[in-house]
Amino acid sequence: MDSQNVENIEILTPHSTGQFAKLDAKLSAILEKMDQQSKLTEELLKKVDRQTTELVALRSEVASIKTKVCGEMTRARAYLPLQPFKQLEEFLQFEQTLQDEGVMKIIILDLVKSSEVSCEKFVRSSWRLLLTDEVVRQCSWRGTDAKKCVRGFRITLEIRKDAEFDRVTQKFFQYAQDRLSKAQKLVASKKKI
C-alpha cells in the first residue's frame, strides 16, 4: 500500500475505539427497542382481530334479538314511502299525515330499524329514505325565498335526537347539488363507454 491510501484509511477511522463501542451500544439498544415494538404490535394486532371477531358475533346476536323483539326486519313499511319522494309536493302531503301521533310513532320505529351505528349515518339514511336529491335540492336548513325550510318539518323535529343532527342535516341539504352533479357525471361517463 502506498502512503496516500494509508492516510485515507486513518481519516475514515474514528480517533478511539471507545466511540465504536458507544455507537455499537446505542445501535444495539435501538434494535432491541424496535424488536420490542414489533412484538407489541403483533400482540395488539392479534387482540384487534379477536375484538373484531367478537364484535361481529355480538352484532349478529343483537340483530337476532332485535328480530325476535321487534318482528321481522323485512316487514313492509306501513307509512314510509317505498321509494323516496321525487316531488316536493308529495313530501309536503306526507308531512300533513304526520300530524297524527300514532302514524308518527310508527314512522319513527321504521326509521330506527335502519340499525345505523352512528347518529350521523342514521340521520343521512333517514333523509335518504324520505327524499331524493332533487327534492333535497329544493330545501335548506333555514329556508330561503326559493327553498323550503326543513327545520320546522314534523319529521325533522321527531328524528332530532342529538346535537349532531343539526350539523349532519345541514350538510346533507347543502351538498345535494354536488351529489346530483356526481350522479350525472357518472351516468355520462357510462354512456361514453
Secondary structure, DSSP 8 states (H G I E B T S, - for coil): --HHHHHHHHHHS-S-HHHHHHHHHHHHHHHHHHHHHHHHHHHHHHHHHHHHHHHHHHHHHHHHHHHHHH--TT---SSS-SS-BSSHHHHHHHHHHTTSHHHHHHHHHHHHTT--SSHHHHHHHHHHHHB-HHHHHTEESS--SSSEESTT-HHHHHH--STHHHHHHHHHHHTHHHHHHHHHHHHHHHHH-
